[in-house]
Amino acid sequence: MSTVLSARDLQVRSGAGPIVTGVDLDLHAGTTLAVVGESGSGKSMVAKALSGLLPRGVHATGQVELAGAPLDLAGGERTWAPVRGRQIALLLQDPFTSLSPVHRCGPQVAAALPGTPDRAQRRGAVAAALAEVGLDPDVARRYPFELSGGMRQRVAIAAALAAGPQVLLADEPTTALDVTTQRAILDLIGELRTSRGMAVVLITHDLELARERADDLVVLYAGRVLETGPARDVMSRPAHPYTKALHEANPPLEHKVAALAVIEGNVPRPAQVAGRCVFADRCPKVQDVCREGEPALVDLGAGRGSACLFAAQELAAAPTAPELAPPVLGTDRAAPVVQITGLSKTYAGATTRALDDVNLLVGAGECVGVVGESGSGKTTLARCLVGLERADGGQIRFLGPLTPTGDPAGRPAHRLVQIVFQDPYSALDPALSIGATLAEALAVGGRPRTDVPELLDLVGLPATYARRRPHALSGGERQRVAIARALAPGPSLLVCDESVSALDVSVQAQVLNLLHELRARLGLSLVFISHDMAVVRQMADHVYVMLRGRVVEDGPTDQVLSRPAHDYTRALMASVPGRATQEQ
């Protein structure tokens, strides 16, 4: 395998201090290198440094060679213009970010083509680029908003690869996609990598995805490399406590555990942990010697490396067996909290129904999972449940018929059901302090603002957080605040719409454990909407599978996920990242 790109002692710094320190990478033609770690580890900064797209005030140093020629990281746009797109391409997580919403797709792909071919040649080249990613030529005439998420990402891939780059930097390219679309996009990237002989850097926080799709793995934490090696070897036998902790926090698909393992605390800034093991403050096996100096990345043989003083012991340690068979939370489907019968919804101008004769029941204290691809009707169902959309037909009975104004007993709808959205930063007002946000929600529920400390304690946050604003909190902390706000009016049912899909695996584990605790403590019922089948396995007692607005299968979660009866459910399960490697 030829080395396409190599980096030695890659450093990224800003005026506030180091961001990435001492990173070494080797990218080989036709292979994939995965870079994993929590938010704040420096993954995206590595990609931006290698594509000349660092933010203003941030600069990179180090020795980088591209196809055997040195690459000046400090060079300006004159240096990067012939490299970016033509030799190194960057594919972002959200195609809406990388594609202009006001330009048609064709011109956006054409803009990335090398040279200046005439109009006919350009049109043919665009059609060929779209065909290579499985799209019809007429997509060139459409705007991004007219396409599905998967089609938009295919257009972004076509634009990224139009100039035939040697290296593709894919930064969380499938995080926002459902499992079947995710698999299709990753299959496409893999096929193009092989046919073109490209090197791919896959930046992800999904460990099973990295295990399945990558040849080699680099684990980043606080801007430093903590472990390297063949992806499957590293994930099967971690040689660093951080890698092991990430692996244990990942929800298993095949069984339900009593509680997910968590990594307490947050990723520190590199300057805060300089001169010692950067993971020491969160490591369950830390010893005094770990804080006396910075461990070097030690060669363990067989292509493995670990920056842990006790790497040999970690490598030899047996994996921790999870505790199975959690206690039953006392669900009762014979006493429904909400019952949906024959629900239908068609949006203006649409030719198909968003909801088509949907029947669903949530028992007292029960967590019901709702799964399906994008466009299956999951979010429309959630919005109808909380009164943000009005159904065309059918009935929602929540301790009686639910209407936007309340039920027959006079209880307002917001006292019966509340929702937690996917992105807590968008859901929280950035101008309001956390205390003001929660006080407002308490007032809606007829509760005094003096209950703010109690509400924060309920979701595991200190009372001092009331003075902070959302930007000063981590993603997991913001989602805890969003949950606290939803609980403020005292609802009986909490609807969670993809409420952990944007979180790192370690933070996700904390939030899922919190929801389990709240169910037991408050007697809550949950409707848990997700495209992550492993997460649904951990959360739901009963699961409903939706396809094109209809429920095609439902039953106890273990039964549906272990022995699916419908072809569509089987297809969803087969698309889960890492499923293929688990079955080998």
PESULRA-V954933 format. One record per residue. N is the residue number from 1. RES is the residue in three letters. D_CENTER is the distance of its C-alpha to the mean C-alpha in whole Angstrom. Layout:
BEGIN
n->N res->RES d_center->D_CENTER
n->N res->RES d_center->D_CENTER
END
This chain:
BEGIN
n->1 res->MET d_center->32
n->2 res->SER d_center->32
n->3 res->THR d_center->30
n->4 res->VAL d_center->29
n->5 res->LEU d_center->28
n->6 res->SER d_center->28
n->7 res->ALA d_center->27
n->8 res->ARG d_center->29
n->9 res->ASP d_center->29
n->10 res->LEU d_center->26
n->11 res->GLN d_center->26
n->12 res->VAL d_center->25
n->13 res->ARG d_center->26
n->14 res->SER d_center->27
n->15 res->GLY d_center->29
n->16 res->ALA d_center->28
n->17 res->GLY d_center->28
n->18 res->PRO d_center->26
n->19 res->ILE d_center->22
n->20 res->VAL d_center->22
n->21 res->THR d_center->25
n->22 res->GLY d_center->27
n->23 res->VAL d_center->24
n->24 res->ASP d_center->26
n->25 res->LEU d_center->24
n->26 res->ASP d_center->26
n->27 res->LEU d_center->25
n->28 res->HIS d_center->27
n->29 res->ALA d_center->28
n->30 res->GLY d_center->26
n->31 res->THR d_center->23
n->32 res->THR d_center->20
n->33 res->LEU d_center->19
n->34 res->ALA d_center->15
n->35 res->VAL d_center->14
n->36 res->VAL d_center->12
n->37 res->GLY d_center->12
n->38 res->GLU d_center->11
n->39 res->SER d_center->11
n->40 res->GLY d_center->14
n->41 res->SER d_center->15
n->42 res->GLY d_center->16
n->43 res->LYS d_center->14
n->44 res->SER d_center->14
n->45 res->MET d_center->18
n->46 res->VAL d_center->19
n->47 res->ALA d_center->18
n->48 res->LYS d_center->19
n->49 res->ALA d_center->22
n->50 res->LEU d_center->23
n->51 res->SER d_center->23
n->52 res->GLY d_center->25
n->53 res->LEU d_center->23
n->54 res->LEU d_center->23
n->55 res->PRO d_center->23
n->56 res->ARG d_center->27
n->57 res->GLY d_center->28
n->58 res->VAL d_center->26
n->59 res->HIS d_center->27
n->60 res->ALA d_center->27
n->61 res->THR d_center->30
n->62 res->GLY d_center->30
n->63 res->GLN d_center->32
n->64 res->VAL d_center->30
n->65 res->GLU d_center->31
n->66 res->LEU d_center->30
n->67 res->ALA d_center->33
n->68 res->GLY d_center->35
n->69 res->ALA d_center->36
n->70 res->PRO d_center->35
n->71 res->LEU d_center->32
n->72 res->ASP d_center->33
n->73 res->LEU d_center->30
n->74 res->ALA d_center->32
n->75 res->GLY d_center->33
n->76 res->GLY d_center->33
n->77 res->GLU d_center->32
n->78 res->ARG d_center->35
n->79 res->THR d_center->34
n->80 res->TRP d_center->30
n->81 res->ALA d_center->31
n->82 res->PRO d_center->32
n->83 res->VAL d_center->30
n->84 res->ARG d_center->26
n->85 res->GLY d_center->26
n->86 res->ARG d_center->29
n->87 res->GLN d_center->28
n->88 res->ILE d_center->24
n->89 res->ALA d_center->22
n->90 res->LEU d_center->18
n->91 res->LEU d_center->16
n->92 res->LEU d_center->13
n->93 res->GLN d_center->10
n->94 res->ASP d_center->11
n->95 res->PRO d_center->15
n->96 res->PHE d_center->16
n->97 res->THR d_center->16
n->98 res->SER d_center->18
n->99 res->LEU d_center->20
n->100 res->SER d_center->23
n->101 res->PRO d_center->23
n->102 res->VAL d_center->27
n->103 res->HIS d_center->28
n->104 res->ARG d_center->28
n->105 res->CYS d_center->26
n->106 res->GLY d_center->29
n->107 res->PRO d_center->30
n->108 res->GLN d_center->27
n->109 res->VAL d_center->27
n->110 res->ALA d_center->30
n->111 res->ALA d_center->30
n->112 res->ALA d_center->28
n->113 res->LEU d_center->31
n->114 res->PRO d_center->34
n->115 res->GLY d_center->37
n->116 res->THR d_center->39
n->117 res->PRO d_center->40
n->118 res->ASP d_center->42
n->119 res->ARG d_center->40
n->120 res->ALA d_center->41
n->121 res->GLN d_center->39
n->122 res->ARG d_center->36
n->123 res->ARG d_center->36
n->124 res->GLY d_center->36
n->125 res->ALA d_center->34
n->126 res->VAL d_center->31
n->127 res->ALA d_center->32
n->128 res->ALA d_center->31
n->129 res->ALA d_center->28
n->130 res->LEU d_center->27
n->131 res->ALA d_center->28
n->132 res->GLU d_center->27
n->133 res->VAL d_center->23
n->134 res->GLY d_center->25
n->135 res->LEU d_center->26
n->136 res->ASP d_center->29
n->137 res->PRO d_center->31
n->138 res->ASP d_center->31
n->139 res->VAL d_center->27
n->140 res->ALA d_center->29
n->141 res->ARG d_center->31
n->142 res->ARG d_center->28
n->143 res->TYR d_center->26
n->144 res->PRO d_center->22
n->145 res->PHE d_center->22
n->146 res->GLU d_center->24
n->147 res->LEU d_center->21
n->148 res->SER d_center->18
n->149 res->GLY d_center->15
n->150 res->GLY d_center->16
n->151 res->MET d_center->19
n->152 res->ARG d_center->18
n->153 res->GLN d_center->16
n->154 res->ARG d_center->19
n->155 res->VAL d_center->21
n->156 res->ALA d_center->19
n->157 res->ILE d_center->19
n->158 res->ALA d_center->23
n->159 res->ALA d_center->23
n->160 res->ALA d_center->22
n->161 res->LEU d_center->24
n->162 res->ALA d_center->27
n->163 res->ALA d_center->29
n->164 res->GLY d_center->29
n->165 res->PRO d_center->27
n->166 res->GLN d_center->27
n->167 res->VAL d_center->23
n->168 res->LEU d_center->20
n->169 res->LEU d_center->17
n->170 res->ALA d_center->14
n->171 res->ASP d_center->11
n->172 res->GLU d_center->8
n->173 res->PRO d_center->10
n->174 res->THR d_center->8
n->175 res->THR d_center->5
n->176 res->ALA d_center->7
n->177 res->LEU d_center->9
n->178 res->ASP d_center->11
n->179 res->VAL d_center->11
n->180 res->THR d_center->15
n->181 res->THR d_center->14
n->182 res->GLN d_center->12
n->183 res->ARG d_center->14
n->184 res->ALA d_center->17
n->185 res->ILE d_center->15
n->186 res->LEU d_center->15
n->187 res->ASP d_center->18
n->188 res->LEU d_center->20
n->189 res->ILE d_center->19
n->190 res->GLY d_center->20
n->191 res->GLU d_center->23
n->192 res->LEU d_center->24
n->193 res->ARG d_center->23
n->194 res->THR d_center->26
n->195 res->SER d_center->28
n->196 res->ARG d_center->28
n->197 res->GLY d_center->28
n->198 res->MET d_center->25
n->199 res->ALA d_center->23
n->200 res->VAL d_center->20
n->201 res->VAL d_center->17
n->202 res->LEU d_center->14
n->203 res->ILE d_center->11
n->204 res->THR d_center->8
n->205 res->HIS d_center->7
n->206 res->ASP d_center->7
n->207 res->LEU d_center->11
n->208 res->GLU d_center->12
n->209 res->LEU d_center->11
n->210 res->ALA d_center->13
n->211 res->ARG d_center->16
n->212 res->GLU d_center->16
n->213 res->ARG d_center->16
n->214 res->ALA d_center->18
n->215 res->ASP d_center->21
n->216 res->ASP d_center->21
n->217 res->LEU d_center->18
n->218 res->VAL d_center->18
n->219 res->VAL d_center->17
n->220 res->LEU d_center->17
n->221 res->TYR d_center->18
n->222 res->ALA d_center->19
n->223 res->GLY d_center->20
n->224 res->ARG d_center->22
n->225 res->VAL d_center->21
n->226 res->LEU d_center->22
n->227 res->GLU d_center->22
n->228 res->THR d_center->22
n->229 res->GLY d_center->23
n->230 res->PRO d_center->23
n->231 res->ALA d_center->19
n->232 res->ARG d_center->21
n->233 res->ASP d_center->23
n->234 res->VAL d_center->21
n->235 res->MET d_center->19
n->236 res->SER d_center->22
n->237 res->ARG d_center->24
n->238 res->PRO d_center->22
n->239 res->ALA d_center->25
n->240 res->HIS d_center->23
n->241 res->PRO d_center->22
n->242 res->TYR d_center->19
n->243 res->THR d_center->18
n->244 res->LYS d_center->19
n->245 res->ALA d_center->18
n->246 res->LEU d_center->14
n->247 res->HIS d_center->15
n->248 res->GLU d_center->17
n->249 res->ALA d_center->14
n->250 res->ASN d_center->12
n->251 res->PRO d_center->13
n->252 res->PRO d_center->16
n->253 res->LEU d_center->16
n->254 res->GLU d_center->20
n->255 res->HIS d_center->21
n->256 res->LYS d_center->20
n->257 res->VAL d_center->21
n->258 res->ALA d_center->23
n->259 res->ALA d_center->20
n->260 res->LEU d_center->17
n->261 res->ALA d_center->18
n->262 res->VAL d_center->17
n->263 res->ILE d_center->17
n->264 res->GLU d_center->19
n->265 res->GLY d_center->19
n->266 res->ASN d_center->17
n->267 res->VAL d_center->17
n->268 res->PRO d_center->20
n->269 res->ARG d_center->22
n->270 res->PRO d_center->23
n->271 res->ALA d_center->27
n->272 res->GLN d_center->27
n->273 res->VAL d_center->27
n->274 res->ALA d_center->29
n->275 res->GLY d_center->31
n->276 res->ARG d_center->30
n->277 res->CYS d_center->27
n->278 res->VAL d_center->24
n->279 res->PHE d_center->23
n->280 res->ALA d_center->26
n->281 res->ASP d_center->25
n->282 res->ARG d_center->22
n->283 res->CYS d_center->24
n->284 res->PRO d_center->25
n->285 res->LYS d_center->28
n->286 res->VAL d_center->29
n->287 res->GLN d_center->33
n->288 res->ASP d_center->35
n->289 res->VAL d_center->35
n->290 res->CYS d_center->31
n->291 res->ARG d_center->32
n->292 res->GLU d_center->35
n->293 res->GLY d_center->34
n->294 res->GLU d_center->31
n->295 res->PRO d_center->30
n->296 res->ALA d_center->30
n->297 res->LEU d_center->28
n->298 res->VAL d_center->31
n->299 res->ASP d_center->31
n->300 res->LEU d_center->31
n->301 res->GLY d_center->32
n->302 res->ALA d_center->31
n->303 res->GLY d_center->29
n->304 res->ARG d_center->27
n->305 res->GLY d_center->27
n->306 res->SER d_center->26
n->307 res->ALA d_center->26
n->308 res->CYS d_center->28
n->309 res->LEU d_center->31
n->310 res->PHE d_center->31
n->311 res->ALA d_center->29
n->312 res->ALA d_center->32
n->313 res->GLN d_center->32
n->314 res->GLU d_center->28
n->315 res->LEU d_center->28
n->316 res->ALA d_center->31
n->317 res->ALA d_center->29
n->318 res->ALA d_center->29
n->319 res->PRO d_center->25
n->320 res->THR d_center->25
n->321 res->ALA d_center->26
n->322 res->PRO d_center->23
n->323 res->GLU d_center->25
n->324 res->LEU d_center->25
n->325 res->ALA d_center->27
n->326 res->PRO d_center->26
n->327 res->PRO d_center->28
n->328 res->VAL d_center->29
n->329 res->LEU d_center->28
n->330 res->GLY d_center->31
n->331 res->THR d_center->29
n->332 res->ASP d_center->32
n->333 res->ARG d_center->32
n->334 res->ALA d_center->35
n->335 res->ALA d_center->35
n->336 res->PRO d_center->32
n->337 res->VAL d_center->30
n->338 res->VAL d_center->29
n->339 res->GLN d_center->31
n->340 res->ILE d_center->30
n->341 res->THR d_center->33
n->342 res->GLY d_center->33
n->343 res->LEU d_center->30
n->344 res->SER d_center->30
n->345 res->LYS d_center->29
n->346 res->THR d_center->29
n->347 res->TYR d_center->28
n->348 res->ALA d_center->31
n->349 res->GLY d_center->32
n->350 res->ALA d_center->29
n->351 res->THR d_center->31
n->352 res->THR d_center->29
n->353 res->ARG d_center->28
n->354 res->ALA d_center->25
n->355 res->LEU d_center->26
n->356 res->ASP d_center->29
n->357 res->ASP d_center->31
n->358 res->VAL d_center->28
n->359 res->ASN d_center->29
n->360 res->LEU d_center->27
n->361 res->LEU d_center->28
n->362 res->VAL d_center->27
n->363 res->GLY d_center->29
n->364 res->ALA d_center->30
n->365 res->GLY d_center->28
n->366 res->GLU d_center->25
n->367 res->CYS d_center->22
n->368 res->VAL d_center->21
n->369 res->GLY d_center->18
n->370 res->VAL d_center->18
n->371 res->VAL d_center->16
n->372 res->GLY d_center->16
n->373 res->GLU d_center->15
n->374 res->SER d_center->15
n->375 res->GLY d_center->18
n->376 res->SER d_center->19
n->377 res->GLY d_center->20
n->378 res->LYS d_center->18
n->379 res->THR d_center->17
n->380 res->THR d_center->21
n->381 res->LEU d_center->22
n->382 res->ALA d_center->20
n->383 res->ARG d_center->22
n->384 res->CYS d_center->25
n->385 res->LEU d_center->25
n->386 res->VAL d_center->25
n->387 res->GLY d_center->27
n->388 res->LEU d_center->25
n->389 res->GLU d_center->27
n->390 res->ARG d_center->30
n->391 res->ALA d_center->30
n->392 res->ASP d_center->33
n->393 res->GLY d_center->34
n->394 res->GLY d_center->34
n->395 res->GLN d_center->34
n->396 res->ILE d_center->31
n->397 res->ARG d_center->33
n->398 res->PHE d_center->32
n->399 res->LEU d_center->35
n->400 res->GLY d_center->37
n->401 res->PRO d_center->36
n->402 res->LEU d_center->33
n->403 res->THR d_center->34
n->404 res->PRO d_center->33
n->405 res->THR d_center->36
n->406 res->GLY d_center->35
n->407 res->ASP d_center->37
n->408 res->PRO d_center->41
n->409 res->ALA d_center->41
n->410 res->GLY d_center->40
n->411 res->ARG d_center->36
n->412 res->PRO d_center->34
n->413 res->ALA d_center->31
n->414 res->HIS d_center->29
n->415 res->ARG d_center->31
n->416 res->LEU d_center->30
n->417 res->VAL d_center->26
n->418 res->GLN d_center->23
n->419 res->ILE d_center->19
n->420 res->VAL d_center->16
n->421 res->PHE d_center->14
n->422 res->GLN d_center->10
n->423 res->ASP d_center->11
n->424 res->PRO d_center->13
n->425 res->TYR d_center->15
n->426 res->SER d_center->16
n->427 res->ALA d_center->17
n->428 res->LEU d_center->19
n->429 res->ASP d_center->22
n->430 res->PRO d_center->22
n->431 res->ALA d_center->26
n->432 res->LEU d_center->26
n->433 res->SER d_center->26
n->434 res->ILE d_center->24
n->435 res->GLY d_center->28
n->436 res->ALA d_center->29
n->437 res->THR d_center->26
n->438 res->LEU d_center->26
n->439 res->ALA d_center->30
n->440 res->GLU d_center->30
n->441 res->ALA d_center->28
n->442 res->LEU d_center->30
n->443 res->ALA d_center->33
n->444 res->VAL d_center->32
n->445 res->GLY d_center->32
n->446 res->GLY d_center->36
n->447 res->ARG d_center->35
n->448 res->PRO d_center->36
n->449 res->ARG d_center->34
n->450 res->THR d_center->35
n->451 res->ASP d_center->33
n->452 res->VAL d_center->30
n->453 res->PRO d_center->30
n->454 res->GLU d_center->30
n->455 res->LEU d_center->27
n->456 res->LEU d_center->25
n->457 res->ASP d_center->26
n->458 res->LEU d_center->25
n->459 res->VAL d_center->22
n->460 res->GLY d_center->22
n->461 res->LEU d_center->23
n->462 res->PRO d_center->26
n->463 res->ALA d_center->29
n->464 res->THR d_center->29
n->465 res->TYR d_center->25
n->466 res->ALA d_center->27
n->467 res->ARG d_center->29
n->468 res->ARG d_center->25
n->469 res->ARG d_center->23
n->470 res->PRO d_center->20
n->471 res->HIS d_center->19
n->472 res->ALA d_center->21
n->473 res->LEU d_center->18
n->474 res->SER d_center->15
n->475 res->GLY d_center->12
n->476 res->GLY d_center->12
n->477 res->GLU d_center->16
n->478 res->ARG d_center->15
n->479 res->GLN d_center->14
n->480 res->ARG d_center->17
n->481 res->VAL d_center->19
n->482 res->ALA d_center->18
n->483 res->ILE d_center->18
n->484 res->ALA d_center->22
n->485 res->ARG d_center->23
n->486 res->ALA d_center->22
n->487 res->LEU d_center->24
n->488 res->ALA d_center->27
n->489 res->PRO d_center->29
n->490 res->GLY d_center->29
n->491 res->PRO d_center->28
n->492 res->SER d_center->28
n->493 res->LEU d_center->25
n->494 res->LEU d_center->21
n->495 res->VAL d_center->19
n->496 res->CYS d_center->15
n->497 res->ASP d_center->14
n->498 res->GLU d_center->10
n->499 res->SER d_center->10
n->500 res->VAL d_center->8
n->501 res->SER d_center->5
n->502 res->ALA d_center->4
n->503 res->LEU d_center->6
n->504 res->ASP d_center->7
n->505 res->VAL d_center->8
n->506 res->SER d_center->11
n->507 res->VAL d_center->11
n->508 res->GLN d_center->9
n->509 res->ALA d_center->13
n->510 res->GLN d_center->15
n->511 res->VAL d_center->14
n->512 res->LEU d_center->14
n->513 res->ASN d_center->17
n->514 res->LEU d_center->18
n->515 res->LEU d_center->18
n->516 res->HIS d_center->20
n->517 res->GLU d_center->23
n->518 res->LEU d_center->23
n->519 res->ARG d_center->24
n->520 res->ALA d_center->27
n->521 res->ARG d_center->28
n->522 res->LEU d_center->28
n->523 res->GLY d_center->29
n->524 res->LEU d_center->26
n->525 res->SER d_center->25
n->526 res->LEU d_center->21
n->527 res->VAL d_center->20
n->528 res->PHE d_center->16
n->529 res->ILE d_center->14
n->530 res->SER d_center->11
n->531 res->HIS d_center->11
n->532 res->ASP d_center->10
n->533 res->MET d_center->13
n->534 res->ALA d_center->13
n->535 res->VAL d_center->12
n->536 res->VAL d_center->15
n->537 res->ARG d_center->17
n->538 res->GLN d_center->17
n->539 res->MET d_center->17
n->540 res->ALA d_center->19
n->541 res->ASP d_center->23
n->542 res->HIS d_center->24
n->543 res->VAL d_center->21
n->544 res->TYR d_center->22
n->545 res->VAL d_center->21
n->546 res->MET d_center->21
n->547 res->LEU d_center->22
n->548 res->ARG d_center->24
n->549 res->GLY d_center->24
n->550 res->ARG d_center->26
n->551 res->VAL d_center->25
n->552 res->VAL d_center->26
n->553 res->GLU d_center->26
n->554 res->ASP d_center->25
n->555 res->GLY d_center->27
n->556 res->PRO d_center->26
n->557 res->THR d_center->22
n->558 res->ASP d_center->24
n->559 res->GLN d_center->26
n->560 res->VAL d_center->24
n->561 res->LEU d_center->21
n->562 res->SER d_center->24
n->563 res->ARG d_center->26
n->564 res->PRO d_center->25
n->565 res->ALA d_center->28
n->566 res->HIS d_center->27
n->567 res->ASP d_center->26
n->568 res->TYR d_center->23
n->569 res->THR d_center->21
n->570 res->ARG d_center->22
n->571 res->ALA d_center->21
n->572 res->LEU d_center->17
n->573 res->MET d_center->18
n->574 res->ALA d_center->19
n->575 res->SER d_center->16
n->576 res->VAL d_center->14
n->577 res->PRO d_center->13
n->578 res->GLY d_center->15
n->579 res->ARG d_center->17
n->580 res->ALA d_center->20
n->581 res->THR d_center->20
n->582 res->GLN d_center->21
n->583 res->GLU d_center->24
n->584 res->GLN d_center->25
END
